[in-house]
Amino acid sequence: MLALISTILAELTGDGEAGLRAIGGGLGYGLAAIGPGLGIGILVGNAITAMARQPESAAVARTTMFLGIAFTEAIALIGFVVFILLAP
Amino acid sequence: MAERAPGAGEEAPERELAKDIVRRGIVGGPVLVGVCAGVWGFDGLWSSAFALGLILFNFWLAASLITWSVRISPAVLMAGVMSGYLIRLGILTGAYLLVRDGGWFEAMPFIVTLIAAHLVLLVWETRQVSMSLAYPGLKPQGVRP
């Protein structure tokens, strides 16, 4: 399959390796964005549960949620870096 | 369970965090930009400063989206955070694609600043938050009259 894609890209771009690098970068970025997406969903879901159960501590839940989202996003940033490094 | 809007003089917690992060980024960021300038020259300086600006904008946008959506409803908060995540990744990618062919752009200082600034600012802020949660009496209150 990869060989076929590589051949098609080589025909289109005249450079098979650049095509494969583009595919690798895009796949890496996409795959690296899935994990943080799931993580952020779980995180926000639990933060909402916490806010609903204890509205008086909503500020603490929101603070922790914001920091958690930012930490989780670091993984997506690493995927972005892979995309930059592999992009032709 | 819509969150009540913060009262007068009271700021949304995530907005306060983002402000704090931006302030630390403006104070500490030039060190990182200077290191990149020392290693990669003027191209490194511009690329690093651009990455630092993107990271600070990213934090500010994330906080603003949460502050806006949490006032409406939990469902909007979920949608806001999820779409905000995609929008912010899109902005990062778009910004990179826009400048990558520019003569001044250097990939390595951009990458180094992107990751280092994000993590260092976050760890710095988390330490501050952990300390103020553990010892509320030590929380900085600003200048007292």
gemmi code that builds the backbone of each chain (N, CA, C; Angstrom):
import gemmi

chains = {
    "A": [
        ("MET", (0.834, -1.204, 0.000), (0.000, 0.000, 0.000), (0.877, 1.267, 0.000)),
        ("LEU", (1.873, 1.251, 0.922), (2.780, 2.398, 0.993), (3.549, 2.577, -0.308)),
        ("ALA", (3.929, 1.387, -0.895), (4.675, 1.450, -2.161), (3.827, 2.097, -3.249)),
        ("LEU", (2.520, 1.727, -3.248), (1.596, 2.285, -4.244), (1.459, 3.802, -4.053)),
        ("ILE", (1.243, 4.196, -2.765), (1.111, 5.628, -2.470), (2.391, 6.358, -2.866)),
        ("SER", (3.518, 5.721, -2.525), (4.806, 6.332, -2.843), (4.958, 6.533, -4.347)),
        ("THR", (4.534, 5.518, -5.118), (4.636, 5.614, -6.580), (3.766, 6.753, -7.115)),
        ("ILE", (2.516, 6.817, -6.578), (1.596, 7.873, -7.024), (2.171, 9.254, -6.709)),
        ("LEU", (2.691, 9.374, -5.455), (3.260, 10.667, -5.052), (4.492, 11.015, -5.864)),
        ("ALA", (5.277, 9.971, -6.175), (6.478, 10.224, -6.975), (6.092, 10.743, -8.349)),
        ("GLU", (4.971, 10.172, -8.882), (4.480, 10.628, -10.185), (3.996, 12.084, -10.097)),
        ("LEU", (3.289, 12.369, -8.990), (2.712, 13.706, -8.834), (3.764, 14.762, -8.523)),
        ("THR", (4.667, 14.411, -7.620), (5.606, 15.437, -7.151), (6.998, 15.291, -7.743)),
        ("GLY", (7.259, 14.151, -8.320), (8.584, 13.910, -8.866), (9.585, 13.546, -7.788)),
        ("ASP", (9.104, 13.352, -6.550), (9.998, 13.019, -5.449), (9.254, 12.099, -4.469)),
        ("GLY", (9.519, 10.806, -4.543), (8.817, 9.829, -3.709), (9.097, 10.000, -2.237)),
        ("GLU", (10.354, 10.319, -1.890), (10.707, 10.440, -0.474), (9.973, 11.613, 0.183)),
        ("ALA", (9.895, 12.727, -0.554), (9.190, 13.896, -0.002), (7.725, 13.549, 0.246)),
        ("GLY", (7.149, 12.776, -0.673), (5.751, 12.368, -0.516), (5.563, 11.515, 0.725)),
        ("LEU", (6.477, 10.556, 0.925), (6.383, 9.690, 2.103), (6.575, 10.484, 3.390)),
        ("ARG", (7.469, 11.450, 3.345), (7.684, 12.295, 4.528), (6.418, 13.096, 4.849)),
        ("ALA", (5.759, 13.579, 3.791), (4.516, 14.340, 4.007), (3.453, 13.449, 4.639)),
        ("ILE", (3.354, 12.211, 4.131), (2.369, 11.281, 4.702), (2.721, 10.982, 6.157)),
        ("GLY", (4.009, 10.735, 6.415), (4.446, 10.437, 7.777), (4.154, 11.582, 8.726)),
        ("GLY", (4.437, 12.801, 8.283), (4.180, 13.980, 9.115), (2.696, 14.131, 9.416)),
        ("GLY", (1.888, 13.993, 8.387), (0.432, 14.135, 8.571), (-0.117, 13.052, 9.476)),
        ("LEU", (0.330, 11.804, 9.249), (-0.141, 10.690, 10.091), (0.296, 10.879, 11.541)),
        ("GLY", (1.563, 11.277, 11.713), (2.086, 11.476, 13.071), (1.307, 12.540, 13.813)),
        ("TYR", (1.050, 13.642, 13.127), (0.297, 14.759, 13.747), (-1.117, 14.314, 14.100)),
        ("GLY", (-1.738, 13.647, 13.145), (-3.117, 13.182, 13.367), (-3.206, 12.204, 14.516)),
        ("LEU", (-2.297, 11.227, 14.540), (-2.325, 10.216, 15.607), (-2.016, 10.864, 16.960)),
        ("ALA", (-1.066, 11.802, 16.966), (-0.702, 12.453, 18.231), (-1.824, 13.344, 18.745)),
        ("ALA", (-2.740, 13.757, 17.880), (-3.841, 14.623, 18.322), (-5.003, 13.813, 18.897)),
        ("ILE", (-5.047, 12.497, 18.593), (-6.165, 11.677, 19.085), (-6.101, 11.517, 20.605)),
        ("GLY", (-4.906, 11.180, 21.113), (-4.742, 10.943, 22.550), (-5.139, 12.148, 23.391)),
        ("PRO", (-4.574, 13.334, 23.116), (-4.981, 14.511, 23.879), (-6.473, 14.822, 23.743)),
        ("GLY", (-7.043, 14.546, 22.567), (-8.481, 14.781, 22.379), (-9.286, 13.940, 23.357)),
        ("LEU", (-8.925, 12.642, 23.454), (-9.606, 11.761, 24.417), (-9.358, 12.245, 25.844)),
        ("GLY", (-8.108, 12.579, 26.110), (-7.733, 13.018, 27.462), (-8.497, 14.258, 27.888)),
        ("ILE", (-8.600, 15.220, 26.983), (-9.311, 16.463, 27.311), (-10.802, 16.188, 27.536)),
        ("GLY", (-11.351, 15.274, 26.736), (-12.769, 14.903, 26.918), (-13.005, 14.316, 28.302)),
        ("ILE", (-12.150, 13.371, 28.714), (-12.291, 12.747, 30.038), (-12.117, 13.798, 31.141)),
        ("LEU", (-11.094, 14.625, 30.945), (-10.759, 15.656, 31.943), (-11.913, 16.632, 32.162)),
        ("VAL", (-12.460, 17.147, 31.073), (-13.537, 18.140, 31.198), (-14.800, 17.480, 31.743)),
        ("GLY", (-15.051, 16.233, 31.311), (-16.216, 15.505, 31.832), (-16.143, 15.378, 33.344)),
        ("ASN", (-14.966, 14.982, 33.843), (-14.814, 14.819, 35.290), (-14.851, 16.158, 36.022)),
        ("ALA", (-14.321, 17.199, 35.387), (-14.361, 18.519, 36.023), (-15.812, 18.989, 36.152)),
        ("ILE", (-16.624, 18.722, 35.126), (-18.042, 19.110, 35.190), (-18.750, 18.337, 36.299)),
        ("THR", (-18.415, 17.031, 36.414), (-19.001, 16.240, 37.498), (-18.637, 16.848, 38.857)),
        ("ALA", (-17.370, 17.211, 39.004), (-16.917, 17.796, 40.273), (-17.636, 19.101, 40.562)),
        ("MET", (-17.808, 19.939, 39.517), (-18.483, 21.233, 39.718), (-19.952, 21.029, 40.077)),
        ("ALA", (-20.582, 19.991, 39.482), (-21.988, 19.728, 39.773), (-22.157, 19.200, 41.196)),
        ("ARG", (-21.189, 18.377, 41.639), (-21.318, 17.811, 42.984), (-20.986, 18.821, 44.076)),
        ("GLN", (-19.985, 19.643, 43.807), (-19.571, 20.623, 44.818), (-19.423, 22.000, 44.175)),
        ("PRO", (-20.529, 22.678, 43.961), (-20.467, 23.991, 43.277), (-19.572, 24.987, 44.007)),
        ("GLU", (-19.441, 24.816, 45.341), (-18.626, 25.774, 46.105), (-17.138, 25.643, 45.771)),
        ("SER", (-16.721, 24.486, 45.230), (-15.301, 24.339, 44.874), (-15.096, 24.389, 43.358)),
        ("ALA", (-16.053, 25.043, 42.672), (-15.964, 25.114, 41.208), (-14.700, 25.839, 40.745)),
        ("ALA", (-14.279, 26.844, 41.515), (-13.093, 27.612, 41.107), (-11.848, 26.727, 41.100)),
        ("VAL", (-11.731, 25.869, 42.125), (-10.585, 24.963, 42.188), (-10.657, 23.950, 41.039)),
        ("ALA", (-11.867, 23.441, 40.774), (-12.037, 22.469, 39.681), (-11.666, 23.104, 38.346)),
        ("ARG", (-12.080, 24.375, 38.152), (-11.779, 25.054, 36.877), (-10.289, 25.318, 36.732)),
        ("THR", (-9.648, 25.680, 37.857), (-8.196, 25.921, 37.824), (-7.463, 24.647, 37.427)),
        ("THR", (-7.820, 23.564, 38.106), (-7.162, 22.280, 37.826), (-7.468, 21.821, 36.402)),
        ("MET", (-8.701, 22.059, 35.956), (-9.093, 21.656, 34.602), (-8.265, 22.402, 33.556)),
        ("PHE", (-8.100, 23.707, 33.767), (-7.337, 24.497, 32.796), (-5.893, 24.008, 32.702)),
        ("LEU", (-5.281, 23.762, 33.872), (-3.890, 23.281, 33.868), (-3.812, 21.895, 33.227)),
        ("GLY", (-4.796, 21.051, 33.534), (-4.820, 19.695, 32.957), (-4.925, 19.742, 31.443)),
        ("ILE", (-5.788, 20.619, 30.936), (-5.954, 20.753, 29.482), (-4.627, 21.169, 28.845)),
        ("ALA", (-3.950, 22.143, 29.490), (-2.689, 22.648, 28.922), (-1.613, 21.559, 28.940)),
        ("PHE", (-1.562, 20.774, 30.014), (-0.567, 19.692, 30.070), (-0.868, 18.630, 29.004)),
        ("THR", (-2.149, 18.304, 28.863), (-2.526, 17.284, 27.882), (-2.179, 17.758, 26.470)),
        ("GLU", (-2.329, 19.056, 26.255), (-2.078, 19.611, 24.928), (-0.601, 19.543, 24.530)),
        ("ALA", (0.267, 19.427, 25.545), (1.704, 19.338, 25.247), (1.993, 18.123, 24.353)),
        ("ILE", (1.202, 17.073, 24.526), (1.409, 15.869, 23.704), (1.085, 16.172, 22.241)),
        ("ALA", (0.007, 16.928, 22.044), (-0.341, 17.324, 20.676), (0.739, 18.215, 20.082)),
        ("LEU", (1.352, 19.041, 20.924), (2.432, 19.910, 20.439), (3.623, 19.076, 19.971)),
        ("ILE", (3.870, 17.972, 20.674), (4.973, 17.100, 20.257), (4.663, 16.488, 18.879)),
        ("GLY", (3.394, 16.133, 18.670), (2.978, 15.653, 17.354), (3.166, 16.726, 16.294)),
        ("PHE", (2.895, 17.971, 16.663), (3.074, 19.106, 15.747), (4.547, 19.260, 15.375)),
        ("VAL", (5.413, 19.041, 16.376), (6.856, 19.129, 16.128), (7.294, 18.036, 15.141)),
        ("VAL", (6.741, 16.830, 15.317), (7.059, 15.738, 14.384), (6.633, 16.138, 12.969)),
        ("PHE", (5.460, 16.759, 12.876), (4.952, 17.221, 11.571), (5.915, 18.229, 10.943)),
        ("ILE", (6.419, 19.165, 11.783), (7.351, 20.177, 11.264), (8.634, 19.514, 10.782)),
        ("LEU", (9.120, 18.549, 11.589), (10.394, 17.914, 11.242), (10.286, 17.055, 9.991)),
        ("LEU", (9.101, 16.443, 9.775), (8.956, 15.545, 8.621), (8.430, 16.245, 7.377)),
        ("ALA", (7.794, 17.405, 7.576), (7.196, 18.082, 6.413), (8.284, 18.455, 5.397)),
        ("PRO", (8.047, 18.119, 4.126), (9.081, 18.406, 3.116), (9.216, 19.907, 2.849)),
    ],
    "B": [
        ("MET", (-26.609, 23.422, 35.435), (-25.562, 23.833, 36.351), (-24.698, 24.917, 35.715)),
        ("ALA", (-25.340, 25.945, 35.182), (-24.537, 27.012, 34.574), (-23.780, 27.747, 35.672)),
        ("GLU", (-22.516, 28.016, 35.394), (-21.696, 28.727, 36.389), (-22.179, 30.165, 36.517)),
        ("ARG", (-22.158, 30.684, 37.755), (-22.538, 32.076, 37.898), (-21.391, 32.946, 37.373)),
        ("ALA", (-21.752, 34.104, 36.857), (-20.710, 35.016, 36.359), (-19.936, 35.579, 37.543)),
        ("PRO", (-18.612, 35.761, 37.406), (-17.854, 36.327, 38.503), (-18.363, 37.722, 38.840)),
        ("GLY", (-18.398, 38.038, 40.133), (-18.880, 39.339, 40.568), (-17.849, 40.425, 40.322)),
        ("ALA", (-18.178, 41.654, 40.780), (-17.268, 42.781, 40.594), (-15.961, 42.518, 41.344)),
        ("GLY", (-14.837, 42.761, 40.702), (-13.533, 42.562, 41.340), (-13.124, 41.101, 41.396)),
        ("GLU", (-14.010, 40.201, 40.930), (-13.710, 38.785, 40.973), (-13.463, 38.330, 39.536)),
        ("GLU", (-12.357, 37.646, 39.294), (-12.055, 37.252, 37.923), (-12.166, 35.739, 37.766)),
        ("ALA", (-12.509, 35.298, 36.563), (-12.594, 33.861, 36.302), (-11.223, 33.234, 36.562)),
        ("PRO", (-11.201, 32.058, 37.251), (-9.903, 31.485, 37.642), (-8.977, 31.203, 36.465)),
        ("GLU", (-9.534, 30.683, 35.355), (-8.652, 30.341, 34.222), (-8.112, 31.605, 33.545)),
        ("ARG", (-8.907, 32.683, 33.581), (-8.456, 33.954, 33.009), (-7.290, 34.505, 33.846)),
        ("GLU", (-7.426, 34.312, 35.170), (-6.380, 34.760, 36.083), (-5.094, 33.956, 35.825)),
        ("LEU", (-5.251, 32.641, 35.642), (-4.085, 31.786, 35.355), (-3.412, 32.212, 34.056)),
        ("ALA", (-4.246, 32.446, 33.028), (-3.684, 32.810, 31.724), (-2.942, 34.142, 31.805)),
        ("LYS", (-3.507, 35.081, 32.561), (-2.848, 36.385, 32.743), (-1.486, 36.188, 33.394)),
        ("ASP", (-1.487, 35.336, 34.415), (-0.256, 35.052, 35.154), (0.779, 34.409, 34.227)),
        ("ILE", (0.313, 33.463, 33.396), (1.225, 32.770, 32.478), (1.798, 33.753, 31.460)),
        ("VAL", (0.933, 34.626, 30.925), (1.400, 35.609, 29.939), (2.421, 36.548, 30.578)),
        ("ARG", (2.140, 36.963, 31.826), (3.074, 37.854, 32.523), (4.433, 37.162, 32.713)),
        ("ARG", (4.400, 35.899, 33.130), (5.657, 35.158, 33.305), (6.357, 34.962, 31.954)),
        ("GLY", (5.553, 34.725, 30.919), (6.132, 34.540, 29.582), (6.833, 35.797, 29.098)),
        ("ILE", (6.224, 36.953, 29.389), (6.839, 38.220, 28.955), (8.120, 38.490, 29.752)),
        ("VAL", (8.112, 38.062, 31.021), (9.300, 38.296, 31.857), (10.395, 37.268, 31.545)),
        ("GLY", (10.030, 35.981, 31.499), (11.044, 34.924, 31.336), (11.332, 34.549, 29.890)),
        ("GLY", (10.363, 34.812, 29.007), (10.514, 34.430, 27.607), (11.748, 34.991, 26.907)),
        ("PRO", (12.069, 36.277, 27.138), (13.233, 36.845, 26.457), (14.532, 36.075, 26.723)),
        ("VAL", (14.612, 35.365, 27.860), (15.814, 34.554, 28.126), (15.930, 33.459, 27.068)),
        ("LEU", (14.816, 32.777, 26.848), (14.788, 31.701, 25.851), (15.048, 32.262, 24.441)),
        ("VAL", (14.409, 33.398, 24.151), (14.603, 34.032, 22.846), (16.066, 34.437, 22.673)),
        ("GLY", (16.673, 34.934, 23.755), (18.083, 35.326, 23.710), (18.992, 34.138, 23.453)),
        ("VAL", (18.686, 33.005, 24.103), (19.493, 31.793, 23.884), (19.398, 31.372, 22.413)),
        ("CYS", (18.165, 31.384, 21.884), (17.967, 31.005, 20.477), (18.693, 31.987, 19.551)),
        ("ALA", (18.671, 33.273, 19.915), (19.375, 34.274, 19.097), (20.873, 34.010, 19.126)),
        ("GLY", (21.386, 33.614, 20.309), (22.812, 33.317, 20.429), (23.230, 32.132, 19.585)),
        ("VAL", (22.377, 31.135, 19.507), (22.729, 29.910, 18.767), (22.454, 30.058, 17.269)),
        ("TRP", (21.279, 30.622, 16.922), (20.871, 30.648, 15.505), (20.900, 32.051, 14.881)),
        ("GLY", (21.343, 33.037, 15.616), (21.425, 34.386, 15.045), (20.066, 35.077, 14.961)),
        ("PHE", (19.959, 36.050, 14.050), (18.730, 36.840, 13.950), (17.524, 35.993, 13.528)),
        ("ASP", (17.770, 34.995, 12.646), (16.662, 34.121, 12.239), (16.105, 33.395, 13.452)),
        ("GLY", (17.022, 32.946, 14.317), (16.607, 32.259, 15.541), (15.820, 33.173, 16.445)),
        ("LEU", (16.247, 34.417, 16.524), (15.551, 35.390, 17.378), (14.109, 35.579, 16.918)),
        ("TRP", (13.936, 35.829, 15.612), (12.565, 36.067, 15.107), (11.702, 34.827, 15.248)),
        ("SER", (12.285, 33.660, 14.911), (11.503, 32.415, 14.965), (11.101, 32.105, 16.398)),
        ("SER", (12.041, 32.305, 17.328), (11.770, 32.022, 18.731), (10.724, 32.992, 19.284)),
        ("ALA", (10.852, 34.271, 18.942), (9.878, 35.255, 19.414), (8.493, 34.950, 18.847)),
        ("PHE", (8.447, 34.504, 17.605), (7.171, 34.146, 16.975), (6.525, 32.976, 17.720)),
        ("ALA", (7.346, 31.943, 18.044), (6.829, 30.771, 18.766), (6.342, 31.168, 20.154)),
        ("LEU", (7.073, 32.045, 20.820), (6.670, 32.494, 22.160), (5.332, 33.235, 22.089)),
        ("GLY", (5.189, 34.084, 21.086), (3.927, 34.792, 20.892), (2.773, 33.830, 20.655)),
        ("LEU", (3.028, 32.796, 19.849), (1.982, 31.810, 19.570), (1.559, 31.090, 20.845)),
        ("ILE", (2.535, 30.711, 21.662), (2.236, 29.968, 22.891), (1.425, 30.836, 23.858)),
        ("LEU", (1.814, 32.090, 24.000), (1.087, 32.979, 24.922), (-0.334, 33.221, 24.414)),
        ("PHE", (-0.470, 33.398, 23.096), (-1.795, 33.579, 22.504), (-2.651, 32.327, 22.718)),
        ("ASN", (-2.002, 31.165, 22.619), (-2.665, 29.879, 22.800), (-3.266, 29.779, 24.210)),
        ("PHE", (-2.487, 30.143, 25.216), (-2.972, 30.096, 26.597), (-4.128, 31.075, 26.786)),
        ("TRP", (-3.955, 32.276, 26.247), (-4.988, 33.299, 26.420), (-6.295, 32.862, 25.761)),
        ("LEU", (-6.200, 32.293, 24.556), (-7.387, 31.861, 23.822), (-8.084, 30.716, 24.552)),
        ("ALA", (-7.290, 29.761, 25.074), (-7.873, 28.628, 25.806), (-8.661, 29.133, 27.008)),
        ("ALA", (-8.059, 30.057, 27.760), (-8.735, 30.582, 28.949), (-9.996, 31.349, 28.559)),
        ("SER", (-9.903, 32.152, 27.508), (-11.066, 32.955, 27.096), (-12.226, 32.066, 26.671)),
        ("LEU", (-11.913, 30.983, 25.943), (-12.983, 30.083, 25.486), (-13.664, 29.404, 26.672)),
        ("ILE", (-12.866, 28.992, 27.666), (-13.453, 28.336, 28.845), (-14.307, 29.342, 29.620)),
        ("THR", (-13.769, 30.538, 29.830), (-14.514, 31.560, 30.586), (-15.849, 31.871, 29.918)),
        ("TRP", (-15.812, 31.959, 28.590), (-17.037, 32.269, 27.866), (-18.040, 31.109, 27.938)),
        ("SER", (-17.551, 29.873, 27.724), (-18.480, 28.745, 27.605), (-18.999, 28.261, 28.959)),
        ("VAL", (-18.195, 28.420, 30.036), (-18.633, 27.900, 31.335), (-19.832, 28.690, 31.864)),
        ("ARG", (-20.014, 29.913, 31.391), (-21.144, 30.728, 31.854), (-22.455, 30.279, 31.227)),
        ("ILE", (-22.372, 29.573, 30.113), (-23.603, 29.213, 29.402), (-24.162, 27.892, 29.931)),
        ("SER", (-23.398, 26.804, 29.749), (-23.860, 25.515, 30.276), (-22.727, 24.497, 30.186)),
        ("PRO", (-22.828, 23.387, 30.931), (-21.785, 22.364, 30.860), (-21.615, 21.788, 29.445)),
        ("ALA", (-22.747, 21.673, 28.723), (-22.658, 21.129, 27.362), (-21.852, 22.069, 26.466)),
        ("VAL", (-22.100, 23.367, 26.637), (-21.351, 24.346, 25.836), (-19.877, 24.351, 26.255)),
        ("LEU", (-19.631, 24.096, 27.548), (-18.239, 24.011, 28.018), (-17.517, 22.857, 27.314)),
        ("MET", (-18.191, 21.694, 27.258), (-17.587, 20.530, 26.581), (-17.300, 20.867, 25.115)),
        ("ALA", (-18.321, 21.443, 24.454), (-18.175, 21.785, 23.037), (-17.098, 22.849, 22.841)),
        ("GLY", (-17.096, 23.830, 23.746), (-16.119, 24.918, 23.635), (-14.685, 24.434, 23.794)),
        ("VAL", (-14.487, 23.556, 24.779), (-13.124, 23.052, 25.013), (-12.668, 22.198, 23.835)),
        ("MET", (-13.587, 21.336, 23.353), (-13.206, 20.444, 22.243), (-12.922, 21.235, 20.957)),
        ("SER", (-13.848, 22.155, 20.626), (-13.617, 22.918, 19.402), (-12.446, 23.871, 19.585)),
        ("GLY", (-12.269, 24.360, 20.835), (-11.130, 25.230, 21.106), (-9.816, 24.511, 20.870)),
        ("TYR", (-9.772, 23.251, 21.270), (-8.568, 22.440, 21.060), (-8.248, 22.345, 19.565)),
        ("LEU", (-9.279, 22.039, 18.785), (-9.071, 21.919, 17.332), (-8.696, 23.269, 16.710)),
        ("ILE", (-9.385, 24.318, 17.157), (-9.115, 25.657, 16.602), (-7.677, 26.065, 16.907)),
        ("ARG", (-7.238, 25.807, 18.156), (-5.886, 26.225, 18.540), (-4.821, 25.433, 17.792)),
        ("LEU", (-5.072, 24.122, 17.597), (-4.115, 23.339, 16.787), (-4.095, 23.862, 15.356)),
        ("GLY", (-5.281, 24.209, 14.864), (-5.375, 24.758, 13.508), (-4.618, 26.072, 13.381)),
        ("ILE", (-4.738, 26.920, 14.405), (-4.034, 28.211, 14.366), (-2.520, 27.987, 14.362)),
        ("LEU", (-2.059, 27.057, 15.215), (-0.617, 26.759, 15.262), (-0.124, 26.275, 13.902)),
        ("THR", (-0.882, 25.317, 13.334), (-0.476, 24.759, 12.039), (-0.515, 25.828, 10.954)),
        ("GLY", (-1.591, 26.602, 10.946), (-1.722, 27.653, 9.941), (-0.607, 28.684, 10.043)),
        ("ALA", (-0.296, 29.067, 11.293), (0.773, 30.063, 11.490), (2.106, 29.517, 10.983)),
        ("TYR", (2.352, 28.234, 11.279), (3.612, 27.630, 10.808), (3.640, 27.576, 9.278)),
        ("LEU", (2.537, 27.126, 8.675), (2.505, 27.004, 7.209), (2.657, 28.371, 6.530)),
        ("LEU", (2.150, 29.403, 7.204), (2.257, 30.756, 6.634), (3.702, 31.250, 6.598)),
        ("VAL", (4.449, 30.933, 7.661), (5.781, 31.557, 7.766), (6.931, 30.636, 7.368)),
        ("ARG", (6.653, 29.353, 7.149), (7.765, 28.413, 6.988), (8.644, 28.702, 5.759)),
        ("ASP", (8.070, 29.355, 4.746), (8.869, 29.670, 3.570), (9.501, 31.064, 3.638)),
        ("GLY", (9.251, 31.743, 4.766), (9.838, 33.076, 4.936), (11.354, 32.982, 5.107)),
        ("GLY", (12.061, 33.976, 4.635), (13.516, 33.945, 4.694), (14.060, 33.949, 6.112)),
        ("TRP", (13.285, 34.526, 7.042), (13.744, 34.664, 8.423), (13.434, 33.451, 9.272)),
        ("PHE", (12.647, 32.505, 8.723), (12.166, 31.408, 9.567), (13.188, 30.282, 9.689)),
        ("GLU", (13.404, 29.855, 10.943), (14.311, 28.738, 11.240), (13.506, 27.734, 12.078)),
        ("ALA", (13.464, 26.462, 11.634), (12.572, 25.499, 12.296), (13.013, 25.138, 13.722)),
        ("MET", (14.318, 24.935, 13.937), (14.754, 24.436, 15.245), (14.456, 25.396, 16.399)),
        ("PRO", (14.811, 26.677, 16.316), (14.471, 27.564, 17.428), (12.964, 27.689, 17.652)),
        ("PHE", (12.203, 27.589, 16.554), (10.741, 27.621, 16.655), (10.246, 26.439, 17.485)),
        ("ILE", (10.772, 25.248, 17.160), (10.365, 24.027, 17.863), (10.797, 24.076, 19.327)),
        ("VAL", (12.063, 24.427, 19.546), (12.608, 24.459, 20.909), (11.790, 25.419, 21.776)),
        ("THR", (11.504, 26.606, 21.253), (10.751, 27.587, 22.035), (9.324, 27.124, 22.268)),
        ("LEU", (8.728, 26.524, 21.243), (7.337, 26.061, 21.349), (7.187, 25.084, 22.512)),
        ("ILE", (8.037, 24.069, 22.531), (7.929, 23.028, 23.564), (8.412, 23.557, 24.918)),
        ("ALA", (9.583, 24.190, 24.925), (10.160, 24.637, 26.205), (9.271, 25.690, 26.866)),
        ("ALA", (8.817, 26.674, 26.087), (7.997, 27.738, 26.688), (6.702, 27.161, 27.237)),
        ("HIS", (6.065, 26.288, 26.468), (4.792, 25.704, 26.909), (4.978, 24.964, 28.236)),
        ("LEU", (5.985, 24.078, 28.272), (6.168, 23.245, 29.462), (6.678, 24.051, 30.657)),
        ("VAL", (7.664, 24.909, 30.433), (8.242, 25.667, 31.547), (7.188, 26.594, 32.161)),
        ("LEU", (6.448, 27.311, 31.322), (5.425, 28.226, 31.853), (4.346, 27.471, 32.617)),
        ("LEU", (4.017, 26.287, 32.103), (2.967, 25.484, 32.739), (3.428, 24.938, 34.083)),
        ("VAL", (4.656, 24.432, 34.122), (5.187, 23.891, 35.377), (5.330, 25.017, 36.406)),
        ("TRP", (5.789, 26.151, 35.937), (5.947, 27.328, 36.810), (4.607, 27.697, 37.430)),
        ("GLU", (3.575, 27.770, 36.593), (2.243, 28.149, 37.069), (1.672, 27.069, 37.991)),
        ("THR", (1.911, 25.791, 37.655), (1.386, 24.711, 38.490), (2.003, 24.747, 39.886)),
        ("ARG", (3.286, 25.040, 39.940), (3.950, 25.158, 41.245), (3.285, 26.257, 42.073)),
        ("GLN", (3.024, 27.353, 41.420), (2.392, 28.489, 42.105), (0.998, 28.105, 42.611)),
        ("VAL", (0.235, 27.429, 41.731), (-1.126, 27.041, 42.104), (-1.088, 26.023, 43.238)),
        ("SER", (-0.190, 25.032, 43.129), (-0.096, 24.007, 44.175), (0.245, 24.647, 45.506)),
        ("MET", (1.163, 25.596, 45.488), (1.562, 26.237, 46.743), (0.420, 27.049, 47.328)),
        ("SER", (-0.314, 27.757, 46.456), (-1.388, 28.588, 46.996), (-2.562, 27.726, 47.465)),
        ("LEU", (-2.709, 26.497, 46.890), (-3.772, 25.619, 47.378), (-3.366, 24.968, 48.694)),
        ("ALA", (-2.057, 24.611, 48.788), (-1.584, 23.945, 49.997), (-1.438, 24.931, 51.154)),
        ("TYR", (-0.948, 26.129, 50.842), (-0.739, 27.147, 51.894), (-1.412, 28.444, 51.463)),
        ("PRO", (-2.732, 28.526, 51.604), (-3.444, 29.725, 51.111), (-2.918, 31.017, 51.721)),
        ("GLY", (-2.371, 30.929, 52.931), (-1.868, 32.129, 53.585), (-0.663, 32.712, 52.882)),
        ("LEU", (0.041, 31.865, 52.115), (1.250, 32.334, 51.431), (0.965, 32.861, 50.032)),
        ("LYS", (-0.304, 32.766, 49.620), (-0.657, 33.206, 48.268), (-0.346, 34.703, 48.113)),
        ("PRO", (0.386, 35.073, 47.052), (0.699, 36.492, 46.876), (-0.585, 37.312, 46.757)),
        ("GLN", (-0.691, 38.384, 47.506), (-1.905, 39.213, 47.507), (-1.704, 40.538, 46.793)),
        ("GLY", (-0.521, 40.785, 46.282), (-0.248, 42.077, 45.673), (0.198, 43.058, 46.751)),
        ("VAL", (0.375, 44.307, 46.343), (0.874, 45.322, 47.280), (-0.252, 45.779, 48.194)),
        ("ARG", (0.004, 45.747, 49.492), (-1.014, 46.215, 50.446), (-0.762, 47.680, 50.794)),
        ("PRO", (-1.835, 48.426, 50.951), (-1.634, 49.852, 51.279), (-1.036, 50.016, 52.680)),
    ],
}
model = gemmi.Model(1)
for chain_id, residues in chains.items():
    chain = gemmi.Chain(chain_id)
    for i, (resn, *xyz) in enumerate(residues, 1):
        res = gemmi.Residue()
        res.name, res.seqid = resn, gemmi.SeqId(i, " ")
        for name, pos in zip(("N", "CA", "C"), xyz):
            atom = gemmi.Atom()
            atom.name, atom.element = name, gemmi.Element(name[0])
            atom.pos, atom.b_iso = gemmi.Position(*pos), 0.0
            res.add_atom(atom)
        chain.add_residue(res)
    model.add_chain(chain)
structure = gemmi.Structure()
structure.add_model(model)
structure.setup_entities()
